[in-house]
């Protein structure tokens, strides 16, 4: 059926052009660029395999917004830029919403997180090139929130921090590479209350 439709379309196209004959294959190649051919075959495929109307397609999109939602888009940090403290996909003017995944040159996961309306949100994790975790913590619409942990390359805890509304809050701990506690700091909404060195 596809071949028949294609043959009908080609013959109509060539017969409608007065100066073109069937013996001029070079014009045929020029006229059907890759983009046009892709568009045409997509239209033919959708016509043959799918009898749904435009109204049914729109209803399906409304019923399942997560399929068409930009938040399902994955992008590398390398393809993002920061303007006015918001993340944008390069060459766009709309704040980015979606998942961020960046990989080391060896293929290991480097960074994973989510951005909503240009601001980091939800769980963010970073990894060393050997696959071990480097840091883990949450953002809430662009500001750090809750517990944040940083690790040495040997997987021992390096720092443990707490944030409330993006400000230092609670007990912060700093460790050496062997896991011994070096210092503790106590904060209340960004104000340092006390530091204890061990």
MONORFEN-V59258 format. One record per backbone hydrogen bond with DSSP energy under -0.5 kcal/mol. NH is the residue of the N-H (numbers start at 1). CO is the residue of the C=O. Records with the same first field share a line. If there is no record, write none. Layout:
NH=CO / CO
This chain:
5=1
6=2
7=3
8=4
9=5
10=6
11=7
12=8
13=9
14=10
15=11
16=12
17=13
18=16
20=17
24=21
25=23
27=24
28=24
29=25
30=26
31=27
32=28
33=31
37=33
38=34
39=35
40=36
41=37
42=38
43=39
44=40
45=41
46=42
47=43
48=44
49=45
50=46
57=53
58=54
59=55
60=56
61=57
62=58
63=59
64=60
65=62
67=64
68=64
69=65
72=69
73=70
75=99
79=76
80=77
81=88
83=81 / 86
86=83
87=118
88=81
89=94
90=79
92=89
96=87
98=115
99=73
100=113
101=75
102=111
104=108
107=104
110=102
111=102
112=125
113=100
114=121
115=98
116=119
118=96
119=116
121=114
122=139
124=137
125=112
126=135
127=110
128=132
131=128
134=126
135=126
136=149
137=124
138=145 / 147
139=122
140=143
142=120
143=140
145=138
146=163
148=161
149=136
150=159
151=134
152=156
155=152
158=150
159=150
160=173
161=148
163=146
164=167
166=144
167=164
169=162
170=187
172=185
173=160
174=183
175=158
176=180
179=176
182=174
183=174
184=196
185=172
186=194
187=170
188=191
190=168
191=188
192=190
193=186
194=186
196=184
198=182
